[in-house]
Amino acid sequence: MGLDRLFTMHGEGDSIRLPRSRVAPREGRRGRSLQGHASPRGGAPGVRPLHSGKPITPATEQFFLTLLTPDPERVRDVQWIRAERLLALHGLGPLAMAVDRGLHGNFLPRSVAARLEPAYLATRERVVRLLEADQAIGEALWGADLPFLRIGGSALVREGVYMDPGARPIDELQFVVPFGAAEEAVRTFLAVGFTPTVDWHPSLLEARRSLCFRFDAAAEGDSPMRVELIWRTESLHLGRCDTPEDCPLWAGADVEAGLPAPGPHLHILAERLLSGVGTRGYLRGLADIGRLIPRVESWERFMAVASPRPFAPGVGLVLRALEEETGAPVPRGVIRSLGGGRLSLGPAARWIRPAHVLRAATPSSTRPGDLFRQGVLLGSPLQAARAAAAALWPREPWLRAEFGDEDAPVPALRSRYLSTLLRGLLSPLGIGKSEASGSRRTAIPT
């Protein structure tokens, strides 16, 4: 089945309509007052001030907040010079341009749209190529009778969360298979012609949580495209599963289309977002979640996945911020349950708020800031201590998966990790090579 049978393009690609979109977005409560948020001074840990002097206006904030909703509305009196800079800074230019096309040019000024259009068209072209590869992979797995689910950007576009493929940049394709089907899935990828980034051997199944593959669908001068096959769902904080029946991710999934139910998918996106609070992709991640929330048919299914997880308080804070600032239809009982009975964000979590990210800070991150934020989001001193211990002394499978070295002694890998961690801790003080100067950023295990 070709990609043209999966979705239908209209006009010059103003929108994309996917047959799997079954849940109509519900109206959110927008237009809330923006008063009472954190001061634009005193930025979050690990970030530096973005602007000096006059802060952005409430209308400009509302322009960005409406971008995080399923049905953006035109906002008047926007500071367009400031807004255009923030769109580029947070990677929201393609989304704003897609919204403008969907509203027939009534969302952005023509001069702003003209400057945003080249990046939008480049994003659209790349995403369409990725979706063609995504289709080929899905057909191969389906032909091998292997259960699989897509997660991340390709799943959001296919489900119709984004009706225009140019709205949502996709860096890689991600497929999840049960552990019991992983070896056959790898052989299927190899048969299709994808090249693994490390030498494949079945022993990697126990040592790694996933395997990345390269493919040559990129245009000349474009960044490489890759696909990740995930078989250890511990990396998704869902627990290991040998069959679909063992894994909460498959609960309510559209198995034929390879799409998870909105509830479990929302949990995955929210937990991943928590590791990027204060970074450049944070607002884009909020846009994913804000658009997916109205599609959640079963909050009980979402809670069954989210409530046992250590980051449940942080997920509750993110949902509370979206409910408060954009009117996202999240049940108060869900927020209260995830937050241990709390409905308030509190001053320590002000950097969760999208409005605060816009006002206060340049998207960036440092390791002390990461650890501090993880401690707050975990919601208890014991969980924070466990996170710190995991950061300082990660397990062997995590080390081998992170550095892609299956033969090195564990002490050598641990030394390499601690050295990288130390450089990250010292870089805010101007000691060692900073992240901005090109050093590799190593994830902190959780």
C-alpha positions in Angstrom: 0.0 0.0 0.0 1.5 3.3 -1.0 1.6 6.5 1.0 -1.0 8.1 -1.2 -3.6 5.6 0.1 -2.8 6.5 3.7 -3.7 10.2 3.4 -5.0 12.6 0.9 -3.4 16.0 0.2 -5.5 19.0 -0.6 -4.4 21.8 -2.9 -0.7 22.5 -2.5 -0.6 20.5 0.7 -2.6 22.9 2.9 -3.7 20.0 5.0 -3.4 16.3 5.4 -6.4 14.2 6.3 -5.8 10.8 7.9 -8.5 8.1 8.0 -7.5 7.0 11.6 -8.6 10.2 13.3 -11.7 9.1 15.1 -12.0 11.5 18.0 -13.0 15.1 17.2 -11.1 17.7 19.3 -13.2 19.3 22.0 -13.3 23.0 22.7 -10.8 24.1 25.3 -11.2 27.0 27.6 -8.9 29.7 26.2 -8.5 33.3 26.9 -7.6 32.9 30.5 -5.9 35.8 32.4 -2.2 35.7 32.1 -1.7 37.5 35.4 -0.2 35.9 38.5 2.6 34.0 36.7 6.2 34.0 37.7 8.1 37.2 37.3 10.2 37.5 34.1 13.2 38.1 36.3 14.9 35.3 38.2 15.1 32.5 35.6 14.8 28.8 36.1 17.8 26.7 37.2 20.3 26.1 34.3 18.9 28.9 32.0 19.9 32.5 31.4 17.7 35.5 30.7 16.4 35.9 27.2 15.4 39.5 27.1 16.2 42.6 29.1 14.0 45.6 29.3 10.4 45.5 28.3 8.8 42.0 28.6 6.6 40.5 26.0 3.0 41.6 26.1 0.0 39.5 27.2 -1.2 39.4 23.5 2.1 37.9 22.4 2.0 35.3 25.2 -1.6 34.4 24.1 -0.4 34.0 20.5 2.0 31.3 21.7 -0.4 29.7 24.1 -3.0 29.3 21.4 -0.4 27.5 19.3 -0.4 24.8 22.0 -4.1 24.1 21.5 -5.9 21.9 18.9 -7.8 24.9 17.5 -5.5 28.0 17.4 -7.2 31.4 17.0 -6.1 34.7 15.6 -4.6 37.0 18.2 -4.4 40.8 17.7 -1.8 43.3 18.8 1.1 40.8 18.8 4.7 42.0 19.1 5.6 40.4 15.8 9.3 41.2 15.9 9.6 39.5 19.3 7.2 36.8 18.3 9.2 35.9 15.2 12.4 35.6 17.2 10.7 33.3 19.7 9.2 31.2 17.0 12.7 30.6 15.6 14.1 30.0 19.1 11.6 27.4 20.1 11.3 25.7 16.7 7.6 26.7 16.4 7.9 28.5 13.0 6.6 25.5 10.9 3.7 25.0 13.2 2.7 28.7 13.0 3.0 28.6 9.3 0.8 25.5 9.0 -1.8 27.1 11.2 -1.7 30.2 9.0 -2.3 28.1 5.9 -5.1 26.2 7.6 -6.7 29.6 8.4 -6.3 30.9 4.9 -3.7 33.5 5.8 -5.6 34.9 8.7 -3.1 34.0 11.5 0.2 35.7 10.6 1.0 38.9 8.9 2.0 38.4 5.3 5.6 39.6 5.9 6.1 37.1 8.8 4.5 34.3 6.8 6.9 35.0 3.9 9.9 34.6 6.1 8.6 31.4 7.8 7.5 29.7 4.6 10.9 28.3 3.4 11.5 26.5 6.7 7.9 25.2 6.7 8.3 23.8 3.1 11.6 22.2 4.0 10.1 20.6 7.1 7.1 19.3 5.1 9.3 17.8 2.4 11.4 16.0 5.0 8.5 14.7 7.0 6.8 13.4 3.8 9.9 11.4 3.0 10.0 10.1 6.5 6.4 9.0 6.3 7.1 7.1 3.1 9.9 5.2 5.0 7.5 4.8 7.9 4.9 3.2 5.6 7.5 0.8 4.2 8.6 -0.3 7.6 5.0 -0.8 8.8 4.2 -2.9 5.8 7.3 -5.1 6.3 6.5 -5.7 10.0 2.8 -6.4 9.2 3.9 -8.8 6.5 6.1 -10.7 9.0 3.1 -10.9 11.3 5.0 -8.9 14.0 3.1 -6.7 16.5 4.3 -3.1 16.5 3.3 0.4 17.5 4.5 3.8 16.3 5.2 6.4 18.9 6.3 10.1 18.6 5.9 12.4 15.7 5.0 9.9 13.0 2.2 8.5 15.2 0.9 12.0 15.9 0.8 12.9 12.2 -0.8 9.6 11.2 -3.5 9.8 13.9 -4.4 13.3 12.7 -3.2 15.2 15.7 -1.3 17.3 13.1 -3.3 17.6 9.9 -0.4 19.1 8.0 2.9 17.2 8.0 4.8 20.5 7.7 3.5 21.5 11.1 5.5 19.0 13.1 9.2 18.4 12.5 10.1 14.7 12.9 13.7 13.9 13.7 13.4 10.1 13.6 10.9 7.3 13.4 10.2 5.1 16.4 8.7 1.7 16.5 8.0 -0.4 19.6 7.8 -4.2 19.5 7.4 -6.7 22.4 10.7 -8.1 23.6 9.7 -11.6 22.3 9.4 -10.2 18.7 12.5 -8.1 18.8 15.0 -10.5 17.1 12.6 -11.1 14.2 11.9 -7.4 13.9 15.6 -6.7 13.5 15.9 -9.3 10.8 12.9 -7.7 9.1 14.6 -4.2 9.2 17.8 -5.7 7.7 15.8 -7.5 5.0 14.1 -4.2 4.0 17.6 -2.6 3.6 18.1 -0.5 6.7 21.6 -0.4 8.1 22.1 -0.6 11.9 24.4 2.0 13.5 26.2 -0.8 15.4 27.1 -4.3 14.4 24.1 -6.4 15.0 24.3 -9.6 17.1 21.4 -11.3 19.0 23.3 -10.8 22.3 22.5 -7.1 22.0 18.9 -7.8 22.9 19.8 -8.2 26.6 22.4 -5.4 26.6 20.4 -2.7 24.8 16.9 -1.3 24.9 16.8 -0.4 21.2 18.7 -0.4 18.0 19.0 2.6 15.5 19.1 2.2 11.8 20.1 4.6 9.0 18.4 5.0 5.7 19.2 7.1 2.6 16.0 8.9 2.0 17.5 12.3 3.0 17.9 15.0 0.3 21.3 16.3 -0.5 22.6 18.5 2.3 19.9 17.3 4.7 20.6 15.8 8.1 20.6 12.0 8.2 17.4 10.2 8.7 17.1 7.3 11.1 14.6 4.9 12.7 14.7 3.5 16.2 13.4 0.0 17.0 12.6 -0.2 20.7 12.1 -3.6 22.5 12.9 -2.8 26.1 10.0 -0.7 27.3 11.8 0.1 30.5 13.1 3.1 28.5 9.4 4.1 28.2 8.8 3.6 31.9 6.2 0.9 31.1 8.0 -2.2 32.3 9.4 -5.0 30.1 6.9 -7.0 28.1 7.3 -10.2 26.1 3.9 -10.0 24.4 1.5 -7.2 23.7 -0.8 -8.6 26.4 1.9 -7.9 29.0 2.4 -4.2 28.0 0.2 -1.3 29.0 1.2 0.5 25.8 -1.0 -2.0 23.8 -4.1 -1.3 25.9 -6.7 0.1 23.5 -4.2 0.4 20.6 -5.2 0.4 17.0 -3.1 -2.7 16.2 -3.9 -2.7 12.5 -2.7 0.9 12.1 0.2 0.5 14.5 -1.0 3.4 16.7 -1.2 3.5 20.5 -4.3 4.7 22.3 -4.1 8.4 23.1 -3.9 7.8 26.9 -0.8 5.6 27.0 0.8 7.7 24.2 0.1 10.9 26.2 2.0 9.4 29.1 5.0 8.6 27.0 5.1 12.1 25.5 4.7 13.7 28.9 7.5 11.7 30.6 9.8 12.5 27.7 8.9 16.1 27.9 10.0 16.2 31.6 13.6 15.5 30.7 13.5 18.5 28.4 12.1 21.2 30.6 13.9 24.5 29.8 15.3 23.2 26.5 14.5 24.3 22.9 12.0 21.5 22.3 10.0 22.1 25.4 7.2 24.2 23.8 7.0 21.9 20.8 6.5 19.0 23.2 3.8 20.9 25.0 2.1 21.4 21.6 2.1 17.6 21.1 0.5 17.1 24.5 -2.0 20.0 24.2 -3.3 18.6 20.9 -3.4 15.0 22.1 -5.3 15.7 25.4 -8.7 16.2 23.8 -8.4 12.8 22.1 -8.0 10.8 25.3 -11.2 8.7 25.5 -10.2 6.8 28.7 -8.5 8.7 31.5 -8.7 5.5 33.5 -6.4 3.9 31.0 -4.0 6.8 31.2 -4.0 6.7 35.0 -3.3 2.9 34.9 -0.1 3.6 33.0 0.9 6.9 34.7 0.1 6.6 38.3 2.6 3.8 39.3 5.5 5.7 37.6 8.0 7.8 39.5 7.4 10.8 37.4 3.7 10.9 38.0 3.9 14.2 40.0 5.8 15.9 37.2 3.3 14.6 34.6 0.5 16.1 36.8 2.3 19.5 36.9 2.6 19.6 33.1 -1.1 18.7 32.7 -2.0 21.3 35.3 0.0 24.0 33.5 -1.7 23.3 30.2 -5.1 23.2 31.9 -4.5 26.5 33.6 -2.9 28.4 30.8 -4.5 27.0 27.6 -7.8 25.5 28.9 -6.8 21.9 28.0 -9.7 19.6 29.1 -7.8 17.6 31.8 -10.1 16.3 34.6 -9.2 17.8 37.9 -9.3 14.4 39.5 -6.5 13.2 37.2 -4.3 16.2 38.1 -5.0 15.8 41.8 -4.3 12.0 41.8 -1.0 12.5 39.9 0.1 15.3 42.2 -0.6 13.6 45.5 -3.7 15.7 46.1 -2.2 19.0 45.0 -3.7 21.2 42.3 -1.3 24.1 42.6 1.9 24.3 40.6 3.8 26.1 43.4 6.8 28.4 43.1 9.4 25.7 42.7 7.7 24.5 39.5 7.1 27.8 37.8 9.4 26.9 35.0 6.9 24.2 33.9 4.6 27.0 32.8 4.7 27.7 29.0 4.2 31.4 29.7 7.2 31.4 32.0 9.4 29.7 29.4 8.5 32.5 27.0 9.1 35.3 29.4 12.1 34.2 31.5 14.7 32.2 29.7 16.6 31.1 26.7 16.1 27.4 26.0 19.2 25.7 27.4 20.1 23.2 30.0 22.8 22.3 32.5 23.3 19.2 34.5 22.8 20.8 37.9 19.6 22.3 36.6 18.5 18.9 35.2 19.1 17.2 38.5 17.3 19.9 40.4 14.3 19.8 38.1 14.2 16.0 38.2 14.2 16.2 42.0 11.2 18.6 42.1 9.3 16.7 39.5 9.8 13.3 41.2 7.9 14.7 44.1 9.7 13.2 47.1 13.2 13.3 48.6 13.4 9.5 48.4 12.7 9.5 44.6 15.1 12.4 44.2 17.8 10.5 46.0 17.2 7.5 43.8 17.4 9.7 40.6 20.7 11.2 41.9 22.1 7.7 42.6 21.1 6.5 39.1 22.7 9.6 37.6 26.0 9.0 39.5 26.1 5.2 39.2 24.0 3.9 36.1 23.6 0.3 35.4 25.6 -1.7 32.8 22.8 -2.1 30.2 22.2 1.7 30.3 25.9 2.4 29.9 26.3 0.1 26.9 23.2 1.4 25.3 24.3 5.1 25.8 27.8 4.7 24.4 27.1 2.0 21.9 30.1 -0.1 23.0 29.4 -3.8 23.6 33.0 -4.8 24.3 34.5 -2.2 26.6 34.9 -3.1 30.3 32.2 -1.7 32.5 34.7 0.3 34.6 35.9 2.0 31.5 32.3 2.9 30.4 31.6 4.2 33.9 34.7 6.3 33.9 33.8 7.7 30.5 30.3 8.5 31.8 31.5 10.2 35.0 34.0 12.2 33.0 31.2 13.5 30.7 29.0 14.2 33.7 31.7 16.2 35.4 32.3 18.3 32.3 28.6 19.1 32.2 28.6 20.0 35.9 31.5 22.4 35.5 30.5 23.9 32.1 28.2 26.5 33.7 31.2 27.8 35.6 33.1 28.3 32.4 35.3 25.2 33.1 35.7 22.7 30.4 33.9 22.6 27.0 30.3 23.8 27.1 27.4 22.2 25.4 27.0 25.2 23.1 30.5 24.7 21.8 29.7 21.3 20.5 30.3 18.7 23.3 28.1 15.6 23.2 25.2 15.7 25.7 24.9 12.4 27.6 21.4 11.7 28.9 20.9 11.2 32.7 19.4 7.8 33.5 16.2 7.7 35.4 
